[in-house]
Amino acid sequence: MSAVKKIAFRCLSVVFGLLLAALVAEMVLRLGGYSPIYVNPLGAFHEPHTLVGYRGKPNFTGRFSRDDFDVMIAHDENGFRKQEYQNPKEKTHRNIFVFGDSITWGWGVGQGKVFTDVMSRLMPHYHIMNFGLNASGTVAQFTLFEAHSKELVQPGDTVVLVFVTNDFKDNVTGFLHGRVKDGRVKRVGPTRLLRSKKRFDIVQASYLINYLVFAQQVTKAVVQEKRANQKAPQLVALGEKSPEMVVTKYFLAEFKRNVEQKRARFVAVYVPPQGELAETPNISDTAVKNQSGLRKAFFACAEPSSLRTLDLLPHFLAAKRSGQYERLTFLHDKHWNKNGHAVAGKTVAEFILAADRIHKN
């Protein structure tokens, strides 16, 4: 046998061995009960869409796992979070439409644990719909309202907007955002669509490839988190005329105006960051100032339009003082855990029920 043939034979033997090992690993994962896991929900649970740049994959169910959680998440036929507790339409007399980002989508909590599910259990006469979209800001959420809910809103209904501090940035840099030009605010985009990754077809088909991609993405997420923490000490200053303030103020007002045109109520719910809940260890003075400044900025945006607001901070702090909950957010993640969703769902439900009682009387 010539030297060339020997080398070719050895290469083929190595390739065959690797393929055999991969096949064995695939069988072991399947027989061992492994199920596909995803680290990045934007790429795994969403797809490109021309309305705001992307949307949730309709009727998609997947396993979402990170250091703090390992849960199954399901979407409905429209690509929004599927509610496990939904009061039948024919037995309800009012609707509640809830908009927000990953908090509202239910990042890291399993089916039936999202705060809109909690609200449904506490409000049997209300039909509650969750329109949370990961990484979206007020501009994108208002656009979703126009497309999916505005025509459904009836007199006496309630539209809830869940506002988090990163919405300020998303409102001027997101796939769909606002821009201030010549003193006027304009909606821009979507300037790009979510990149469609065909590899996810392979990731879903092969358990082995899914496992390898999962391990790679876990490492990437850890690195990104470290980089984000390094940038956190930078002071954020939002002046009255900053684009973030002007755009946010404009779309909050537009949200309210459009909802009230339907003779319904609009409520903006403010989500306190981890630092305000004393759940961020070794938080810097700069980060504390940032969170305080962003809180003031939100209420400054809400004031000109006389928005009805619900600040979750005192309710969250009261829940922690009660001793019932040790943490309301994940240890390594800024999002609410199931305790946070439980408290938020109860608080928002009680707020709306109280407002309806006053209106009724």
N, C-alpha and C positions, 0 to 999 in steps of 0.2 A: 504493500500500500504506500503510495507516494505521500510526501510530507503534507502536500496541500489537502489530500483526501483525509489524512489524519486530523488536521486542524478543523476541516469542515465537519467531520464526524463528531469531534469533541464539542464543537459549537452547537450542533444539532442536539447532542446529548444534554447539554446544559439547558437549551431552550425547552426540550421535552421535559426535563426534570422540573424546571420552573413552572411550566404549564400544569404538570401533574400535581405539584405542591399547591398551586393556586386552586386547582379543582378540589383537592382534599380540604383545603381551608374553607372553600365555599360550602362544601357539604357539611363540615363541622359547624360552621356558623348557622346554617339553616336547620340542621338537626338539633343544635343546641339551644334553639329558641331565640336567637338574635333577631332583632327587628331593625330596619334602617333608622339611622339617627342623623339629625341635622343640628348644626351649630349656629348657622347664619339664617335666621328666619326670612330676611328680605330676599335672599337668593333662592331659598328652598321652598318657601310657602307663597311666593309671589311670582307674577309674570308681567311682561311688558303690557302696557295699556295706554291708549292715546289720551285718556281723560286727564290724568294727573301724572302720567309717566309709568305707572304700574298699578297693579291691584292684586288682591289675594287670589290664589288659584281656586276656582269654584270646586266645591265638593272634594277638597283635598284633605287628607288626614295624614299626619306625620308625627314622628317622635322628636321632640325638641329637648336637647340635653346640654347642660353646662355644669359647672362645679356645684351650684346650689340647687339644681332641680333636674328631673328627668320625667317629662310628662308627655302625654298625647294631646295633640291640638287638632281640632277639626274645623273646616270652613263649611259654610252653607252654599246654596246654589249660586249666590252672588259673589262669593269670595270673601265674605266677612265672617267673623268668628261665630261658629254655630253655638247657639245657646241650648244647654241641656234642660234648662227650666224656662219654658215659654208658655205663658198663659194663653189658652185658645182665644183666637180673635173674637169668636162669637160670644164669649163669656166676659169680655172686657168692654169698658165704656170710654176709655181714654188711651192715647198712645204716648209713649216716651221714646224719643229718638236721641241716641247718645253718640257723640262724635269725639274723637281724640286720636292719640297715636298709640304707641306700643303698650302704654298703661291700660288703655281702653281695650285694645286687642287681647290683652291678658297674657303678657309676656311671662313665661315661666310657671304659670298655674294651669292645672289640668281642667278638663271639661267639667262644667258645673260649679267651678270655683271663682269664675270671673265676677266682678262686682255687679254686672248687669244680671247675672243669674241670681245673685243674692237679692237684688231689687225685685226680681220677678217673684221670688218666694214670699217676700214681704208685702207685695202689692198685687194681690190676686185679681183685682179688677182693672189692671193696667197691662197693655201689650207693649213690651219693651224690646226695642231693636238696637243692636250694637253695630255701629258703623266704624269701629276703630280701624285705623290703617297705620302700620308701622312706619316710623320715620317721617310722618306727615306733620305739617304745621297748620295754622289756622286757615291759610289761603287754600290749601288742598282740601281741608275738611269742609270749608264753605262750598267749594266746588262739588264735592261729593253730596252735600246737602241739596244743592240745586238739581243734581242729576238723579238722585235716588229717593229723596224724601219730600221735597217741597210740595209736590202735588198730592202727597198722602196726608199732609198735616191738616188736621181738623181743628175748629175752634175748641179751646179748652185743653188741647194737647200741650206737651212740654218738649222743648228741644234743649238738650244738655250738651255743652261744650266743655270737655276736660282739658284744661290748659296746664302745660308743664313748661319749665323755664327754657328748655331748648327750642320751644316753638318760636321764640324771638329770632333765633338764627335760621331755623327752617323757613320762616316767612320771607326771608330775603335771599336764601341760597338753595332752596329745595328744587326738586324736579319741576314743580310748579310753584311760583313765588310771586311776590309783589315788588314793584319798582316805583320809586318816586321820580317823576320827570315833570319839569315845569310846574312844580307845586301840586301835581295830581298823582294819584296812586293808580297804577295799571297792573293788571294781571299779566304775567309773562310765562309762556310755556304751555305745556311742558317743554323745557329746553332740551331734554334728552329722555330716552326711554330706558327702563331697567334692562341691563344687558341680559339677553336670553342665553343661558348656558346649557347647551345641548348635552353637556356631560352629565347633567342631572338625570337624563334618561338612563344613562349607564349606571349612575350612582344608585338609582332606584332598582335597576334590574339585577345588579350584582351586589350581594351582601359584603363580599370581600372588598370591592372597590369602595363601597359606602363606608366601611370601617376605616380604610386607609385615608379617605378624604376627611372623615370625621376627626381622626387623630391629627391630621395636618391643620385642620381649621381650629381645633382646640388650641394648638400652639400659637397660631396666628392671632386668635382672640386674646390670649394672654399678653402677647407683645403689644397689641393695639391698646389694651387696657393700661399697660404701663406707660405708654406714650401719652395717653390721654391724662393720666395722673400727673405726668411731668408738666403738661401744659396748663393744668388746672390753676396753679398759683397766679397766673397772669390776671391782672385786674380787668374786669369788664365794666365799662362805663357806658350806659345808655342815656344820652341826653334827650331832651324833649323833641329835638329835630333829627335825631338819628333815624336812619331808614328802618331799623327794627321797630322803633316806637311808632313811627308814622304809619307804616304798613299794618302793624298789629292793631293799632287803634282804628284804622279804617275798616279792616275786615271784621273786627268785633262789632262795630257799628252796623256794617252791612248784614251781618248774621242776624243781629237783633231786629233790624228793620224788616228783613224778609220774613222772619218768623212772625212778627207782630202783624204783618199784612194778612196773615192767615188767622188772626185773632187767637194766636197761641202764645205761650210764654217761653222766654229764652233765659237760660241760667248758665252762667260761666262758673265752673268749678276750678278752684286753684289748688294745684298739687304741691305741697311743700317738699323741697329737696331733703335728702337724707340728713344733711347737716342740721337743719332746723328740728329734726326729730332726734338729734343726738345719737344717730346710728352710723356716723362716719368717724372711725377712730383717727386720732391725730390730725384732725382737720386744721388747715392753716388759717391764720387771721385773714388772709386775702380771700380765701374761699368763703369764709363767713361773710365778709363784706360783699362779695359777689351775690350771694344768696339773698342777703338783705336788700341789696340794690335791685335785684330782679323782682323781688316781691313788690317793692315800691313802684317799679316800672309797670308791672301788670295792673295794679289798682289805679295807677295814673292813666292807663289806657282805658280802663273800664269806666272811670268817673265821668268823662264828657258825655257819654251816651246813657248815663244812669243805668248801667247794666245791673241786673240782679245777680249778685255773686254769692258763692258759697266757698268760704275758706276752710279747707280741711284741717289746717294746722291745729287749732284748739281741740278739735274732736279727736284727732290722732293722739295728741299729748294726753288728753283725758283718758283715752283707752289704755295708754301705756301706764299711766298712774294707777289705774284700777288693778294692775297686777295680772290681768288676764292674758296680756300679750307681752312677750319679751321683746320681739322685733316685729315691725310692720313691713320692712323691706328685706331683701336678701342680703346675706353677709358680704358677698363679693359682687353685688349687682345693685344698681340704683332702683330697680323696679320693685313694686309691691310684691310681697309674698302672699300666701292665701289669707294671712291675718289682715294685711293691709286691705285686701279686696273685701273681706268680711266687714271691716269697720267702715270703709268707703261706701259699700252698698247700703248698709244700714243708715248711714248719715245722709246720703243723697235721697234715699227713699223717704225718710222722715221729713226732710226739707220740702220735698215736693208734696207730700201728703198734707203737711201743715199749710202750705200755700194754697192748696186746693180747698181745704176746709175754710180758710179765710175768704177765698173768692166765692165759695158757695153761700156763705153767710152774708 
